[in-house]
Amino acid sequence: MTLQRLRLAKNEDKRLRSGHLWIYSNEVDANATPLRNFAAGEHVVVENQQGKALGVAYVNPQSLICARMLSSDERAIDVNFFKKRIKSALALREALYEHPCYRLIYGESDLLPGLVVDRFGDHLSVQLNTAGMDVMRDIIIEALVRMVQPQSILLRNDSPVRKLEGLELEVVSAYGEVPEEVELIENGVRFLAPLAAGQKTGWFYDQRPNREWLRALAPGKRVLDVFSYVGSFGVQAAVFGASDVWCADISETALDMVHKNAELNGVADKLCTVQGDAFTTLKSLKEADERFDIIIVDPPAFIKRKKDQKEGILAYRRINEMAMRLLNHDGFLISGSCSMHMPREEMLDLVRASARHIDRHAQILAEGMQGADHPVHAAIPETRYLKAVLSRITRV
């Protein structure tokens, strides 16, 4: 089958030659190859202004990122293509992790833009976030079955980014019998995670190395885990020796799972939960004169779009300041941000500014990013999104 050609405007091939995978709509030579002539998800050969082929991409005319590169040559994008990419991704994770619990495919960084796969032992949770990946769902599932031999595959196609691609939101079983909950092991701690009913793919593997900080810090300490979800930070703190752990989240279902995970690890006696909005909860804890030695603040993205940056940074600063007010003298704060639009330097500055505003001094002890199963694509800075800051907050 001969593919249509998508021609770039003059000098618009520089980023692709540097290794980037995205093509924006204003980079296309609209006179030579109007985007309206292509169907969403269609495969094309991308060429520069001189007509030299740069590789194969898939197209979505209605998206700002109108095309994403799949290969740097004109190979067929079939089951064998996906098997090769999955084999490479699998080899990396198997070399890094003792247990088969990790993000198996991280989109662009694994040269499969728009595809996310999380592995929970014999079960896979998959997101097809672009029209290009969505139209290839059958061969993606076939390739995953051949390479991983899972018992089940769930499509968690309910991410809001699908709306930008003109796709419907859905959560459907694609292969086998999908369980309601899956078990995983992280940093030596056992967890249950809800697949279909949980957030994102059911678990947040990206914070794994930053949760490991608690192994040295937690023994004998009183810990508060804000935005706890199913207890990923809090339960690990309890297992690592914390004397008392509070998990706070707005979701009653998530907090029920916190208790199940605490029981699974034999630390139920150390753990209690608080349901409610995080800001309201922190205010109530302050009014009750509660104090903690370690507080984790790992909220959902407060900055989803670049235009929300100013307001989002204020929200991050406010929640961190409220947490600092609950810390004992020389207490530890773990601050997280999964907002791609939050620069690392801004994250560090908001920790400093929050501390100074309440007459505290922040000592930055460590900076973290997403784990190695979320590798950064060297040419795509957007693939490095997670920031984590470990600081000690002292009184001036």
Secondary structure as the mmCIF struct_conf table of DSSP 4:
data_model
#
loop_
_struct_conf.conf_type_id
_struct_conf.id
_struct_conf.beg_label_comp_id
_struct_conf.beg_label_asym_id
_struct_conf.beg_label_seq_id
_struct_conf.end_label_comp_id
_struct_conf.end_label_asym_id
_struct_conf.end_label_seq_id
HELX_LH_PP_P HELX_LH_PP_P1 THR A 2 LEU A 3
STRN STRN1 GLN A 4 ARG A 7
STRN STRN2 LEU A 8 LEU A 8
HELX_LH_PP_P HELX_LH_PP_P2 ALA A 9 ALA A 9
TURN_TY1_P TURN_TY1_P1 LYS A 10 ASP A 13
HELX_RH_AL_P HELX_RH_AL_P1 LYS A 14 ARG A 17
TURN_TY1_P TURN_TY1_P2 SER A 18 GLY A 19
STRN STRN3 TRP A 22 TYR A 24
HELX_RH_3T_P HELX_RH_3T_P1 SER A 25 GLU A 27
STRN STRN4 VAL A 28 VAL A 28
TURN_TY1_P TURN_TY1_P3 ALA A 30 ALA A 32
BEND BEND1 THR A 33 THR A 33
HELX_RH_3T_P HELX_RH_3T_P2 LEU A 35 ASN A 37
BEND BEND2 PHE A 38 PHE A 38
TURN_TY1_P TURN_TY1_P4 ALA A 40 GLY A 41
STRN STRN5 HIS A 43 GLU A 47
TURN_TY1_P TURN_TY1_P5 GLN A 49 GLN A 50
STRN STRN6 ALA A 53 VAL A 59
TURN_TY1_P TURN_TY1_P6 PRO A 61 GLN A 62
BEND BEND3 SER A 63 LEU A 64
STRN STRN7 ILE A 65 SER A 71
BEND BEND4 SER A 72 ASP A 73
BEND BEND5 ASP A 78 ASP A 78
HELX_RH_AL_P HELX_RH_AL_P2 VAL A 79 LEU A 96
BEND BEND6 GLU A 98 PRO A 100
STRN STRN8 CYS A 101 TYR A 106
HELX_RH_3T_P HELX_RH_3T_P3 GLY A 107 ASP A 110
TURN_TY1_P TURN_TY1_P7 LEU A 111 LEU A 111
TURN_TY1_P TURN_TY1_P8 PRO A 113 GLY A 114
STRN STRN9 LEU A 115 PHE A 120
TURN_TY1_P TURN_TY1_P9 GLY A 121 ASP A 122
STRN STRN10 HIS A 123 LEU A 128
BEND BEND7 THR A 130 THR A 130
HELX_RH_AL_P HELX_RH_AL_P3 ALA A 131 ASP A 134
TURN_TY1_P TURN_TY1_P10 VAL A 135 MET A 136
HELX_RH_AL_P HELX_RH_AL_P4 ARG A 137 VAL A 148
BEND BEND8 GLN A 151 GLN A 151
STRN STRN11 SER A 152 ASN A 157
TURN_TY1_P TURN_TY1_P11 PRO A 160 PRO A 160
HELX_RH_AL_P HELX_RH_AL_P5 VAL A 161 LEU A 164
TURN_TY1_P TURN_TY1_P12 GLU A 165 GLY A 166
STRN STRN12 GLU A 170 GLY A 176
BEND BEND9 GLU A 180 GLU A 180
STRN STRN13 GLU A 181 GLU A 186
TURN_TY1_P TURN_TY1_P13 ASN A 187 GLY A 188
STRN STRN14 VAL A 189 PRO A 194
BEND BEND10 LEU A 195 GLN A 199
TURN_TY1_P TURN_TY1_P14 LYS A 200 THR A 201
BEND BEND11 GLY A 202 GLY A 202
HELX_RH_3T_P HELX_RH_3T_P4 TYR A 205 GLN A 207
HELX_RH_AL_P HELX_RH_AL_P6 ARG A 208 ARG A 211
TURN_TY1_P TURN_TY1_P15 GLU A 212 TRP A 213
HELX_RH_AL_P HELX_RH_AL_P7 LEU A 214 LEU A 217
TURN_TY1_P TURN_TY1_P16 PRO A 219 GLY A 220
STRN STRN15 ARG A 222 VAL A 226
TURN_TY1_P TURN_TY1_P17 PHE A 227 PHE A 227
TURN_TY1_P TURN_TY1_P18 TYR A 229 GLY A 231
HELX_RH_AL_P HELX_RH_AL_P8 SER A 232 VAL A 239
TURN_TY1_P TURN_TY1_P19 PHE A 240 GLY A 241
BEND BEND12 SER A 243 SER A 243
STRN STRN16 ASP A 244 ASP A 249
BEND BEND13 ILE A 250 ILE A 250
HELX_RH_AL_P HELX_RH_AL_P9 GLU A 252 LEU A 264
TURN_TY1_P TURN_TY1_P20 ASN A 265 GLY A 266
HELX_RH_3T_P HELX_RH_3T_P5 ALA A 268 LYS A 270
STRN STRN17 LEU A 271 GLN A 275
BEND BEND14 GLY A 276 GLY A 276
HELX_RH_AL_P HELX_RH_AL_P10 ALA A 278 GLU A 287
TURN_TY1_P TURN_TY1_P21 ALA A 288 ASP A 289
STRN STRN18 PHE A 292 VAL A 297
BEND BEND15 PRO A 300 PRO A 300
BEND BEND16 PHE A 302 PHE A 302
BEND BEND17 LYS A 304 ARG A 305
HELX_RH_3T_P HELX_RH_3T_P6 LYS A 306 ASP A 308
HELX_RH_AL_P HELX_RH_AL_P11 GLN A 309 MET A 324
TURN_TY1_P TURN_TY1_P22 ARG A 325 LEU A 326
STRN STRN19 LEU A 327 SER A 337
TURN_TY1_P TURN_TY1_P23 MET A 340 HIS A 341
BEND BEND18 MET A 342 MET A 342
HELX_RH_AL_P HELX_RH_AL_P12 ARG A 344 HIS A 357
TURN_TY1_P TURN_TY1_P24 ILE A 358 ASP A 359
STRN STRN20 ARG A 360 GLY A 368
TURN_TY1_P TURN_TY1_P25 ALA A 372 ASP A 373
BEND BEND19 HIS A 374 HIS A 374
HELX_LH_PP_P HELX_LH_PP_P3 PRO A 375 HIS A 377
TURN_TY1_P TURN_TY1_P26 ALA A 378 ALA A 379
HELX_RH_3T_P HELX_RH_3T_P7 PRO A 381 THR A 383
STRN STRN21 LYS A 387 ARG A 395
#
